[in-house]
Structure formats: C-alpha cells, structure tokens
Amino acid sequence: MTKNVGGIDKILRIVVGLALIGATLAGYLPVWGWIGVVPLATGILGWCPAYVPFGLKTCKTCEAGK
C-alpha cells in the first residue's frame, strides 16, 4: 500500500472527516454524517483506494520515488 495522499489533500480530508463526525455527534447531521470516517481514515493513512485505478497521487515524495 503505497501512499498516494499528501499535503493539503491530507489536511482537508482530516478536517472534513472530523467536521462531519462532529456535526453528527452534535445532532446537526443525521446518521449519514458518519461517512466522515472515510475521509478521516484516508487522510490519516495517506492512502486513498479511489486514486489507485486512475493512478493519481497528491504526495510529492511518492512521485519522486522516495
């Protein structure tokens, strides 16, 4: 599992994931807000399975082969 998420992408995923989960816990969103676990997990792990089929990488160190 090679990292393919980096930089701003990673930060945005973590913030959006926490915001969705927080809004769900606070009662602002219904149960579908738990979908925030997905961007949170992909941001923390640094790997997004949706990027794999398209060969996308936002991680600059991954592009350099490091």
N, C-alpha and C positions, 0 to 999 in steps of 0.2 A: 504494500500500500504506500505508494509514493505521494508525498504532499503535493497538492495542486492548488491550495488556497493560501494566499498570503497578504500581508499588508493591510490596506484599507478594507479589502474584501473580508478578511478575518474579523476585524474590529466591527464592521457593520453587521455581520452575521451574529456575533455575540450580543451586540446591543439590541438588535431586533428580536432575537430569541428571548432575551431577558425581559424586554418590554412586553412581548406577547404573554409570556408566562406570568409576569407581574400583573398585567391587566386582567388576566383570567382569575388569578388568586384574589384580586381586589373586587371582582364581580362586574367589571366593565365589559368583559367579553364572555360569551358562552363557552362551552366545553371545547369548541374547535380551536380556542386560543392555545391549547396545549401543543398545537403544531409547532409552536416556538421551540420545542425541544429539538427539532430537526436542524434549524439554522444554528442553534446554540452548540449542538454536538459537532456539526461540520466545522464551525469556527474554532472550537477547542481542539479538535483532532487535526485540523489543517488539511482535510481531505473531503472532497465532495464527489459522490458517485455519479451525479448528473454531469459533471465535467468530463468524465472518462470517455464516453462514446464520441464526444466532439473534440477530444484532445486539447481541451482548454486548460490553461494554467495561469494563475494570477500571482504565483510565487516566483519572484525573480531569481532566487537562488536555485530553484528547481530547474529553471530554463537554462541556467549556466552549467548544469550537470553536477552541482555540488551537493 
